[in-house]
């Protein structure tokens, strides 16, 4: 894919060209996320961590004020806003890269856009009442993720006729809803939702057949960093899953994912450089 042909996301005036795999750094503004909950709760600490992620090569930062780990309880709108707005306002002015906001709530989408967010990342694919209309009004790109059930219940007994086609059909339906609400296709990104209402086998079937989602004609985001789909396979705790996560990210990028959402940015940036070189060796400059 040449740069001229590659999709370009306009993130509140900042252009992100998806001519190669781009890295999204994760920054959770929560007390209870599975990997880094409570670590970056204060705005100054969050800014310091975000600056580290950008220095390591992150193309975009994704912040969230509500944990979506299995069993997580819902956070009221007011609390989510209290968590993210001070951090978002700081990051939007201090960083040289755009900031995505991970939220499902229409009120938070609108407030985040006003505070400088460049993208909306919704694990519910705009299924809350009013979410499509709110997202359309922001004018921002939106990532639509597949999830069977909801965080509190999604891992109890996930069942599919065929996980790849079921996920593809769900995402196609959500794209149609977005278009009907006034969100053009060029503002949409799709995420198969690794770990969200899926067994270990479901996750790896999706990963191995990720290219089947290209039929939808939209950029793909993949997020597997530190998740249990890695830990269960290699029998390692959360902070010892870097090698497995980098391998999964590399497979996803090779099969066409253009945004890779991770906690460990530096290693992933190196891996994506190798993927990009293998996909387009004619663009390599000898050193």
N, C-alpha and C positions, 0 to 999 in steps of 0.2 A: 504494500500500500504506500503510495507516494504521499508527501505532505499535502499536496493540492487535493488529493482524494480523501484524506483523513477527516473524520468528523471533528468539528471544532465546537467546544462548549463555551458559551459566553457566561462567565460567572460574575455577574454584576460589574461588567466592564473589563474583567480580566479574562484573557483568552487561554483556553487549555486545548491544545491540539493533540488529538489522540492518534498521532502517527506512529507511536510506540507505546509500550506499556508504561503507564504513569503510576506513581506511588502515592497513596493516600495515607497519611499518618494519623493514628488513632489517639485521641485525647479525651478521656472520660472525665466529666465534671460530676462525678457521682461518688457516694460513700460505699457503694455495694456492687460495682461491676466486677465480673469474675476475675479479671486480670490485674487491673490497676485502680480499683475502687478506692477512693479516699486519698490517692497519692497526689492529685493535682487539683484539689478542691478550691484553693484560694487563687484569685486572679493572678497575683505575681508569680506564684509557683506554676500555674498553668502557662503563663507567657514564657517563662524560662524553659519549660518542657517543649512548648511549641517551637521556640527558637532552636532548640537542639534538634528537633525533627526536621526543620527546614535546612539547618546546616548539614544534616545527614543526607539531604537530597529529596525530601518530600515535596511533591508538586502541589499538594493540597492538604489541609488539615481538617479532620472530621471531629467535631466536638459533640458530646451528648450529655444531657442532664438527667436521663432516666435509663437505668439498667434494663437491658432486654435479655439477660441471662435466663436460662430455664428456671421457672419458679419465682421470678422477680415480681414484686408488687407494683402496681401502677402509682405514679407520682402525680399529685394534683398540678393543674396548670400553673398556679401561682408559685409553687415550689420549683417547678422546672424553669420557669422564667427567672426566678431568683438565683438559680444556680448558673444559668448560661449567659444571661445578658451582660453582667459585668465582665465576664471572660471574653465574650464575643466582641464587645465594644473595644476592648484592649487589643485583641488579636487583629481585628479588622484594620486598625490604624497602625499597628506596629510591625506586622508581617508583610513580606513581599509576595506571599502566595495567598490564594483565596481560602476561605474557611467555609466548610460545609457544616450544616447543623442536622444532627441525627434526632428526628422527632416525628411523632405521629399526630400531633395536635394542631389543628388549624390556627388557634390563637398564637401558638409558639412560632409557627411558620411565618405568620405575618409580622410578629414582633422581631423575629430574627432577621427578616429581610430589611426591616427598618433600621436595624442595628448594624448592618453591614455584611450579613451572610452572603455567600456567593452561590450556594447550592442547598437544596433540601434533600435529605437522605431519610426515606421513610420505610421502616421495616414492615409496615402494614399496607404499603402500596396505595396510599391515599384512600383507604377504606373507611376511615372515620367520617361521620356525617359532616359535610362542609369542607372536607380536606381538598377535594379536587378544585373547588372554586377558590379556596384560599391560596393554594399553590399557583393556580393560574394568575391570580391577582398580583402575586409577587414578581412575576416575570422571570423567575429563576429556573435553572435546570433542576430536574427532580429525578432521583434514583428510586425506582420502584422495586421493592424486594418481595420475593415469595416467602410466605410463612403459612404453614398449616396450623390452625388454632391460634393461640396467643401465648405470650411468654410463660404465663402461669401454668399452662396445660399442654404446651406444644410437644413435649417429649414423652407423654404418657403412653401413647400407642399410635404413632404415625403410620398410616396405611395409604398406599397408592395403587392404582391399576398399573401405571407405568410412570415412575417418578419423573423421567425426562419429558415425556409428552404432557403429563399433568402440569408440571411447572411451566412448560412452554405455553400451554393453553391458558393457564391462569394469567401469565404475563401479557399475553396477547389481548385478553379481555380487559385488563387494567389499562393497557395502552389505548384501547378504544374508548374507555371511560374518560381518560385524560384528554384525548382529542375532542370528545364531545363537550368537555368543560372549557375548551379553549387553550389547552396546552399543546403546542405544536410538537411534532415528532423530534425535531432538532433539539428540543429541550429535555429529552428523555434518555435515561440510562437504566439498564435492567440488571438486577442482581438475583441469582437463583436461590439465595438464602441458605447457604451451607450452615447446618446445625440448627436450623429453625424448623422444627417439626419434621425431622428426618432421622432415620436410623443410621448406623455406621455404614451399612451397605448402600442406603439411599445416597448418602453424601458422596461416596466414591464412585457410584454409577454416574451421578451428575458431573463430577469432576472429569471422569474419563470421557464423557460424551458432551462436554460443554459446547463444543462446536455445533451441536444440533440446535442451539439457541440462536445461531446466526440467521436462521430462517426468519427471525423477527426483524432483522435489518437495523438493529440499534446497538450502540456500544454496551459492552458487558462490564460489570464490576464484580469482582470476586473477593470475598472476605473469609479467610480461614485461619487467620493468625491466632495462635495459642489455643484454639478451640479443642473441645473434647474429642472431635473426630480425629485429631492428631494424637492426643494423649492416650486414648484407648488403643490406638494402633501401635504406638511405640512404647507404651507404658512409662510415660514420663510426666512429672507435674507441670503446671502451667508455665513456669519460667525456664523449663528445660526443653521446650518444643521448637527452638529456633531452626534447627536443621530440617525437621519435618515440615515446618511451616514454609521455609524457603523452597523446599522441593514442591510442595503443593502450589505455591505461588508461581513457580516456574512452569509447571504443567498447565495451569490456568492461562498464563500469558501465552504459552506456545499454542494453545487451542483458541486463542483469540480474545481473551479478556484484556481490556485496555485500561482499566483502573484496578489496582491491587491494594486492598485496604489492610494495613498491617500495624502492629505495635513496633516491630523491629525494623526501622526504616533503612539503616545503612546496609545491612546484609541484603535486603530486598532490592535496593537500588543497584547494587552490584550484580545481583542475579538478573534483573531486568535489562541491564546493559548487555549481558551475554545473550539473552533472548533476542533483543533488538538487533544485535550484530548478526546473529544466525538467520533472522528473518530478512534482513536487508544488508547483506555483506557488501554490496556495491556502495553503500554510504559510509563505510569505515574509512577513516583517515589514518594513514600510516604515521607512526610517531618515531 
